[in-house]
Amino acid sequence: MRKFILGLLLVAASLIPSEASATITLVSSAYNYAITSTSVTTAAISTTGATLIVITCNTIQPITGVSNSGTADTWNLLTSYGTTNYYSRTAYAYAPTTSSSQTFTCSWSSSSVGYISVSAWSGTLATSAVLQTSTGATETSSISVSPGSITPIGQGELFVSSAISYDASATCTGIPTPTSFTSVFAVCGTHFLNAAAGYYINGGSGTVNPTWTFTGSTATVGTASMASFCPSSGCVAVSSGFDGGAFETN
C-alpha cells in the first residue's frame, strides 16, 4: 500500500504546473565616450540573437535621444535623472532587429562630455511588458551615489545601472563595481568627470540598490539611474508546493 501511495504522489507531482525556466544572457556589450561633442557612438557589436538592447547615457547636458545603425528600432527613453550638468538616462528596445554589426549612439543638447554603454540580451520578454520599473537619484554631498531601490517580483530579472559624477580636482582613482553587479565600464577623470555602468541578474528576492563610489575622489555631485527587465517567463513570483488537490491515505 505504501508503495502504491508513493507512486500516486510521484505521478501527481509530475502533473503540477511549473514555472517556465528562462535565463537572461548577455549577448554583447560596448561603451565609449566623447569629450567635445553632442553625441557619442560605440564600436560595432553583434546583436544576433538579442531580445532586448539596453543603452545607458551619462552626460553633463540633457540627454535628447538614442539611435542605432542599420535598423529603425523603436527606442523607449526612460526618465532622465539629474540636475544641472549631471544627467543619467536609460533607453531600451525590445524585440529589436538584430545584426552581426551594429553601432549605437547617445545624443545630448549641446557640446560637452558624454558616455554611452550598450548591452544586448537574450532570454528576456520580447514585448512592452519586459520593463518592470526604473529609478534614479542625485547626490549632492557625497562621493557615492545610488539610484534607489527596486524590489524584484521574481528570480532571474535583469538590472542595469549607470552613474556619473563631477570631480573638480580630478582625483578619482577607481570606481569599484557595486556588490553583485558586473561592470560594463568604469572611467575616472575624463575632463573631471567619472562614469560607470554595470548589470546584475538576481537569484533572490531582496531589494536591489547598487552604490557607485568614486574612490579617491573629492566629488560631491553625482547622479545614478537603474532599470529592471523581465525574463521570457515574465516578472512573476516563483511559486512552490502543490497548486491544489488533496490526498487520502490509510
C-alpha positions in Angstrom: 0.0 0.0 0.0 2.8 2.4 0.9 4.5 1.9 -2.5 1.2 2.4 -4.2 0.6 5.7 -2.4 4.1 6.9 -3.1 3.6 6.1 -6.8 0.4 8.2 -6.8 2.2 11.1 -5.2 5.0 11.0 -7.8 2.5 10.9 -10.6 0.5 13.8 -9.1 3.7 15.8 -8.6 4.6 15.4 -12.3 1.3 16.9 -13.3 1.7 20.1 -11.3 2.3 23.1 -13.4 5.8 24.5 -13.0 7.3 27.9 -13.7 8.8 28.2 -17.2 12.6 28.4 -17.0 14.2 31.4 -18.5 17.7 32.7 -18.3 18.7 36.1 -19.4 22.1 36.0 -21.0 24.5 38.8 -22.2 25.0 38.6 -26.0 27.5 41.5 -26.3 28.3 44.9 -24.9 30.3 48.0 -25.7 31.0 51.6 -24.4 32.6 54.8 -25.5 32.9 58.5 -24.5 33.3 61.8 -26.3 34.9 64.9 -24.9 33.7 67.8 -27.1 30.6 66.7 -29.0 26.9 66.5 -29.0 26.9 62.7 -29.4 28.9 59.6 -28.8 28.9 56.3 -30.8 30.1 52.8 -29.8 32.2 50.5 -31.9 30.2 47.9 -33.9 29.0 44.8 -32.0 26.9 41.8 -32.9 23.4 41.7 -31.5 22.4 38.5 -33.3 20.0 36.6 -31.0 19.2 39.5 -28.8 15.6 40.0 -27.5 16.5 43.2 -25.6 19.0 46.0 -26.1 19.7 48.5 -23.3 21.6 51.8 -23.6 22.8 54.0 -20.7 23.7 57.6 -21.3 25.6 59.8 -18.8 26.5 63.4 -19.7 26.7 66.9 -18.4 24.0 68.1 -20.7 20.3 67.0 -21.1 20.1 63.7 -23.0 17.9 64.1 -26.1 17.9 60.6 -27.7 19.5 57.3 -28.7 19.7 55.5 -32.0 21.4 52.6 -33.7 22.8 51.9 -37.2 21.2 49.8 -39.9 17.7 49.5 -38.5 14.9 51.7 -37.2 14.2 50.2 -33.9 11.8 51.9 -31.5 13.7 53.2 -28.5 12.0 53.7 -25.2 13.6 56.5 -23.3 13.2 56.3 -19.5 13.1 59.2 -17.1 16.2 61.5 -17.2 17.6 61.8 -13.7 20.0 64.5 -12.5 20.4 68.2 -12.0 22.2 70.9 -13.9 25.3 69.4 -15.6 24.9 65.8 -14.4 22.4 63.5 -16.2 21.9 59.8 -16.3 19.3 58.1 -18.5 18.5 54.6 -19.7 16.8 53.5 -23.0 15.8 50.1 -24.3 14.4 48.4 -27.4 12.6 45.1 -27.1 12.3 42.6 -30.0 15.0 44.6 -31.9 16.0 44.0 -35.5 19.4 42.4 -34.8 22.6 42.4 -36.9 26.1 41.0 -36.9 27.4 44.5 -36.8 25.6 47.5 -35.2 26.7 50.7 -33.6 24.8 52.7 -31.1 24.6 56.5 -30.4 23.6 58.7 -27.5 22.9 62.4 -28.2 22.6 65.4 -25.9 21.6 69.1 -26.2 25.0 70.9 -26.6 28.7 70.2 -26.9 30.1 68.5 -23.8 31.5 65.3 -22.4 29.3 62.2 -22.6 29.4 58.4 -22.0 27.4 55.6 -23.6 27.2 51.9 -22.8 25.2 49.3 -24.7 24.3 45.7 -23.7 22.4 43.2 -25.8 20.5 40.4 -24.1 18.7 37.2 -24.9 16.2 35.4 -22.8 14.0 38.4 -22.0 10.4 39.1 -22.7 10.1 40.5 -26.3 7.1 42.7 -25.5 6.4 46.0 -23.8 6.0 44.1 -20.5 9.8 43.5 -20.5 10.3 46.6 -18.3 9.5 46.0 -14.7 10.4 49.5 -13.4 13.1 52.2 -13.2 14.5 54.6 -10.7 17.2 57.2 -10.2 18.7 59.8 -7.8 21.2 62.7 -7.4 23.6 63.0 -4.6 25.0 66.5 -3.8 27.1 65.9 -0.7 28.9 62.5 -1.1 31.4 60.7 -3.4 28.9 57.8 -3.5 25.6 57.7 -5.3 22.8 55.1 -5.5 19.8 55.1 -7.9 17.3 54.0 -5.3 15.8 50.6 -4.5 13.9 48.2 -6.8 12.3 45.1 -5.4 12.2 42.2 -7.9 9.0 40.4 -8.4 10.7 37.1 -9.1 14.0 35.5 -9.8 16.1 36.0 -13.0 15.3 39.7 -13.6 17.9 41.9 -15.2 19.1 45.2 -13.5 21.1 47.7 -15.5 22.6 50.7 -13.6 24.9 53.6 -14.5 26.3 56.7 -12.8 28.2 59.9 -13.4 30.0 62.4 -11.0 32.0 65.6 -11.3 35.3 65.9 -9.5 36.9 69.4 -9.6 40.3 68.2 -8.6 40.3 65.1 -10.9 41.4 62.8 -8.1 39.3 59.8 -8.9 41.5 56.7 -8.7 38.9 53.9 -9.2 35.2 53.1 -9.4 34.5 49.7 -7.7 31.7 47.7 -9.2 28.8 47.5 -6.7 28.1 44.3 -4.9 26.6 41.6 -7.1 27.0 43.7 -10.2 29.2 43.1 -13.2 31.0 46.0 -14.7 30.4 47.2 -18.3 32.8 50.1 -18.0 34.3 52.5 -15.5 36.2 55.6 -16.5 37.9 58.0 -14.0 38.7 61.7 -14.5 37.8 62.3 -18.2 37.7 66.1 -18.1 37.0 65.9 -14.4 34.1 63.5 -15.0 33.7 59.9 -13.7 31.2 57.4 -15.1 30.4 53.7 -14.9 27.8 51.2 -15.8 27.0 47.6 -14.8 24.4 44.9 -14.6 23.0 42.2 -12.2 20.7 39.2 -12.8 19.1 38.4 -9.5 18.8 35.0 -8.0 16.8 36.0 -4.9 14.0 38.4 -3.9 15.9 41.1 -1.9 15.8 44.7 -3.0 18.4 45.9 -5.4 20.1 49.3 -4.9 23.8 49.5 -6.0 26.1 52.1 -4.6 28.6 53.7 -7.1 31.6 55.1 -5.2 34.3 57.1 -6.8 37.4 56.1 -4.9 39.9 58.8 -4.0 37.5 61.4 -5.4 36.5 64.7 -3.9 33.4 64.8 -6.0 30.2 66.0 -4.2 27.7 65.7 -7.0 26.6 62.5 -8.8 23.6 61.0 -10.5 22.7 57.4 -11.0 19.9 55.5 -12.7 18.7 51.9 -12.9 16.1 49.9 -14.8 14.9 46.3 -14.3 13.7 43.9 -17.0 11.8 40.6 -17.1 12.9 37.2 -18.3 11.0 35.5 -21.1 8.8 33.8 -18.4 7.8 37.2 -17.2 8.3 39.1 -13.9 6.3 36.6 -11.8 6.7 35.4 -8.2 8.1 31.9 -8.0 5.6 29.5 -6.5 6.3 26.3 -4.6 4.4 23.4 -3.3 1.2 21.9 -4.6 -1.2 24.1 -6.6 -4.2 22.4 -5.1 -5.8 19.0 -4.6 -6.0 16.5 -1.8 -4.6 13.1 -1.0 -6.3 10.5 1.1 -4.2 7.8 2.8 -4.8 4.9 5.0 
